[in-house]
Amino acid sequence: MPKIDKGHSGLTSAILATIGLGVGIAVLALVVIQSPTIRDDAPAAATAEYGEQILRNTAAALGPNQADPDKRFSGTNMACASCHLDTGTEPGTLSLLQASARYPRFSGRDGHEGDLRDRINGCMQRSMNGSPLPRNSLEMIAMETYILSLGDQFAAMGETRRSPNEPPGFAEPDRAASVEAGQIVYEERCEVCHGVEGEGLQATGNINDGYLFPPLWGPDSFNNGAGMTRLLTAARFIKARMPLGDADLSDDQAYDVAAYVNSHPRPQKSNLEVDYPDKALKPVDSPYPPYADPFSREQHRLGPFGPIREFYRNR
């Protein structure tokens, strides 16, 4: 497994790669914003362009240090684009290009059908460790308008552009993940961008400007109710997208480093016990109880997951 130099050369390469991605983002953003789908009831200011700005610069728009206290909905200085790379315009894992076509749909976690605004608020409360936006707020409608415009963009794309530039999909190892092995992967492949203590790399000296590379644990990261705290969800994302611009980790490496990242402290979301009213619908890798099976929290957190699936198949 190749190592990345932890010195300035590695950091410079990572930053240059991100700058290169930024150029691509700008071009894609122009394509998106030229022909947005706008709801009939949308305020004139709730444009796709404004929605894209919120996803890219979430800390400035909605973060804990926003000048207007009434707009402090995000509890972290990360951005939505920390996970939805290129503000969701890149096909593949966590793309937003087809998100509008998937809603409304049933959510096992919520126990009822939800629309796109419900999903945005779910991310705001979990991945962004914040609070829900009013459903008819300018910012909510702008983000929805932007995501709807991505659906228009996807419909206009040719098959070649729709194909994700990703390695083969993650194949789950038939074993428990190793936090110790994951630490080695993190130190060799992730630490240069995300920091020794998972603290991330700020974009500037001003935290209000967010992060060039987001924190992976600690007080300014996603909370323990976020989807990324699920081992398999995190491993799929890591295998598909990380390291940024050079996604070449093996299934085992992605599996173990996901366990290592999620072994650290992070903000705690209250009332997680009400998630998944039907506990049989809870994902096998949900790291928090209660469960509808006899397996330990440790096995739900680290695997192996085959026995858990077998239990539900036989039930």
N, C-alpha and C positions, 0 to 999 in steps of 0.2 A: 504494500500500500504506500503510495508516494506521500511524502511529508511536505507541508507548506512551511516555508521559513517564517518564524514568528516575528522576525524583525521588520524593518521599515519596508523592505522590498515586497514582502507578502502583503502588508497593509496597503502599499501603493497600488499593487496589482488589483486588490479587491476594490479600492476606490475607483480606479480607472475603469474596471468592469462595470461598476455601478453608474459611472458617468456615461459610459457607452449605452447602457440600458436606458438612461434618462433621455438620451437623444431619440431613441426609438419610441419611448413613451410620448414625447412631445409630438412626434409625427402621428402616432396613433390617436392622440387626443384631438388633433385637428380633424382627423377623419370622423371621429365620434361626434364632435360638437357641431359639425356642419349640418347634420340632419337628425336632430334629436326627436324622440317621441315624447310629446308633452301631454300630460293629462288635461282634460277639458277644464278641471277645477284648479289647475296649478296656477299659483301667483306668477306674475311675469318675471319676478326675480329668481324663481326656482328653476333655473336653467340647468341643462346637462353640464355646462361648463362650471357652474358653481358647485354642483354635486361632485364633479371630478376633483375640484380643489379641496373639498372637504375630505374626500377619501385620501388624497395625497398629503394634505397638511392638517390632519385631524386635531393635533395638539393645538395649533393656532386657532382653529375654528371652534372647537368644542372642548378643549382640554382643561385641566384643573387650574391653569393660570390665565384663562381667557379673561379679558378685561371686563366683560359683562358677566356678572355672576349668574344671570339667568340662562347663560349659554354654556355653562360648565357641566356637560353631560358625560364626557369621557373622564375616567379616573386615572388615566395613564397618559404619558406624553408620546406614546407610540402612535402610529397611523394605521388606518384600515389597510393601506397598501403594504404594511409590514408582512401581511399574509397574502393578500390579494395583489400579487406582484404586478407591476406596470398598471396599477389601479384597475386590475381585473381584466385588462385588454389582451393578455397573452393566453392563447388556448392551453388547456391542460388543467393540472391540479389547482384547485381554488380559483379558477378563472370565473369571472362574472359575466362572460359573454352570453351564456345560456340561462343565467339565473332567473330572468323574468319569466321564462317559459315553465319554470318548475313550481311556480306559486300561483294560486294558493295550493297548499298541500298539508296533509296530516303530519303533525309532529308528535312522535311518541314521548319526547321529553316534556312537552307542554300538555299532552293529552287531548289536543283538539286541533282542528284545522287552522292554519295561520296564513296570512298573506305576506307579501314582500316587506311591508312596513313592520310586521311582527318579527320577521327574520332580522331586519336591520337592528331592531331594538334588542333582540336576543344577543347579537354580537356586541352591542354597546354595553350591555350589562355583564357580559362574561369575558369576551376577548379584550374588551377595552376597560373592564373593571369599573364600569360607570353606572349610569341610571338611564331609564328610557326617555327618549325624546317624545314630546307631544306628537300624536299621529299626524296632525295637520300643521305642524310647524314648517317654516320655510326650509329649514335644513333637512328635515325628513323628506319633504316632497322633492327637493333638489337632488338628494341622493337616489331616490326612487326614479326620478326622471333620467338621471345619468345611467342607471342600470337598465332601464327600459331602452335607452338609446343604444346600449351595447347589444341588446337583442336585435335591433335593426341592423347594426354593423355585422353581427354574425350571419344574419340572413343574406347579406350581400356578399359575404366572403366566399371565395372559391374553395374547393376541397383541399387544395394544397395549403392555403393559409389557415384552414381549420385544424390542421394536424399539429398536435403539440410537439415541441422540440424537447422531448423528455426521454430518459432511459426507459427500458422495460419496466412495467408496473411492479410494485413491491409484492414480493411473495413472502408470506409470514413464516418465519422459522418455527419448527415444531419443538419448542423448548421455552423455558423461561428466559426473559431478557437478563443480561448481565450489566448491572450498573458499573461494575469495575471495568469491564471491557469498553463500555460506553465512555468512560472518562478518558481512556486512551485515545479513542476516536475524537472526542471533543478537543483534547489538547493538541492533537495533530492537525485537525481539519477545520475546527470551528472557532477556536479561541482567538485567532488572529482578527476576526471580525466582531465576535460577540463578547469578547473580554474574558479575562481569567475568572472573574466572579459572575459571569453571565450578565454583566451590566450593560452590554451593548456599547455602541459608539455614537455619541451625539453628533448631529449634523454640523453644529456650530458650538460656540461657547455658551449659547443661550438655550436652555432646556425647552423654551417655548417653540423653538424651531424643530423639535423632535429629534429623531435618530436617523443616522445614515444606515446603521445596522441595529435592530431592536434588541432590548434586553430579553433574555430567555427565562430568567427567574428573578426573584427579588421584588421590592415594593412597587416598581414601575412596570411590571410585566402583566401578562394576562392572569386572571384569577383561577382558582381551582375548579370552577364550574365551566371553564372554556373547553371547547372541543379539542384543543391542542394538548390538554392534559391526558387525553386518551392515548395510550401507547401506540395503537395501530393507526390512528388518525395522524399522529405526529410522525410516525415512521414513514407512512405513505408520502407525506409532504416532503420530508427530508430526502427520501430516495429520489423523488421527482425533481426537486428544486435545489438541493444543497450539496456541496458548497455553491454559492451563487456564481453562475456562469461556468461551473465545472462540476456538474452533478454526476459524480462517478462512484458514490458509495455503494457497497454491496448491500444486499438485504440484511445480512447479519449486522453490519456496521450501523445501518439506519435504525434497526431495531434496538440495538444496545445504546446508541447515543440518545435516542428518544427517551429511554428509561433513565439515563443519566440526567438529562435536562429536567425531567419531571420528578426527580428525586430531591429537588431543592425546594426551599420555602418560597411561597408566593402569596399574593393576597387571597383571602378567604371569602368566599361568597356565602351569605347566609341562606338558610332554608333550602339547602340542596336536597333534603330528604323528601321534599314534595315533587321533585323531578320524577318523570316517568310514573304517572299514577298507576299504570299497569306495569309492575316491576318486571314482568316477563319480557317486556319490550326493551328493557335496559340493555345497552350494548355490552358485550362480554368483557370489554376492556374499560368499562366505566370505573374510575379509580375511587369512587366514594359509595358507601352503602346508603340505604339498605338494598339487599338483593333478594330475588325470589329463588335462590338456589343455596346449596350448602357450602359453596366454595369461599375461601378466605378472601379478605380484601387484598392481601398480598398477591394472590393468584390473579385476581381481576386487574391488578395494577401492572403485573409483570408477566403473566402467563405461566405456563402454557395455556392456550385458550381452547384447544381441541376438546378437552374433557368437559369444559363448560358448555360448549355447543352441543356435545353429545347428550348432556343432561337434558337440554331443552328439546332436542329431537326426540328423545325417548319419553318425554313427559306427556 
